[in-house]
Amino acid sequence: MTLFFVLVIISFTLLVIEYLNLRYRTNKIPLRILVNGTRGKSSVTRYIAAGLRAADKKTLAKITGIIPTIIYPDGTHKVIKRISPARVQEQFKLVRLASKLSADCLVLECMSISPELQKLESSILKPHIYVITNIRNDHQEQMGSEVEQIKAVCDAIPTNSIVVTSEKKYLSEIENSAKSKDSSLVFADNINEKIPDGSFESNVRIASEVCRIAGVDEVKANNAILEEIKNSEELFYSCPIDGGQINFLNGFAVNDVESAREFLARWEYKLGAFNRLNFIFNSRADRPLRSLAFAKWFGSIKNLNRIILTGSHIPRVKLELVRNGIESQKIIVWTIGKIKRTLENLGEFAEPNSIYIGLGNIAGEGQKFIDLLRQRKLASINNGN
């Protein structure tokens, strides 16, 4: 037997041992929950973890959004510092950690985009509850058409599980796929009248339903979820400038047009009709189809006043905006230097009581923008303003 074949046998044996060890540790976790979908995965993961903790269930959770974070059973957070691109093995480490901590529950946000890796995550974790937040047309570069995206999310449904969703448009596809896997479907439609303005009601409904299935008292779970929203989400900022104020809506995490429409409608209901809309669109060069979709939508908005462009796909976005009928004088490009002086630069052309809406992507310039607003707000509070 050659050395090559010996090494192959050894490698294969080690992989089998590793798989069996992971399988053993997975089975030690009494309740496993995987949160998948297009929008809202991080929020729903946090809400579920908060609700489970309210029932004294030892819960480990992980969100994978722009800042990958572990949420420990005591509610403390630890940011995952990656030295290389994200890999699905990160999820397996959480399984081992949950087993080590003797956790009652493990709640993971699905971190994979490709259909194959989504199925891999689901097959390894074998979740008791599989959440589908929604299915929106995004990540087309990796997942293909909307039909292919539906198939990817549904194909990852595990066998003998409970599928929880509030997705209406593709409910029949989800239901058929769940039945083929001998899994049951629960549609989350309970309404909590205390949901804070601007929060996505569907995310709260899903988290509440998952906690109910897990045996958590409804009042306890809902109070914990609402407290989590209150402590961790700030979407509306109001900053004084030149005797007036600039109002900003943080929708940078809103990455598709359908969600953007819903986001605007919710805040118009809260704040009143927006007479003149100003957008800050943070683009990504590796999401060109997203840029095209938003550019087309911006071109259809009648009361659009101004668009500020940031990010890594500015030239193409600007070209598409003009192609969709937006006058070039309404389009402003901001570099990193401009973002560092956000309010000062907005003040150069902002009307009193202006409202700006950030959309497209939270990474990079989007996060810098939000950090600067938070710093300005904190400084204003400390100065007694």
Order of alpha helices (4+ residues) and beta strands (2+ residues): alpha-beta-alpha-beta-beta-beta-alpha-beta-alpha-beta-alpha-alpha-beta-alpha-beta-alpha-alpha-beta-beta-alpha-beta-alpha-beta-alpha-beta-alpha-alpha-beta-alpha
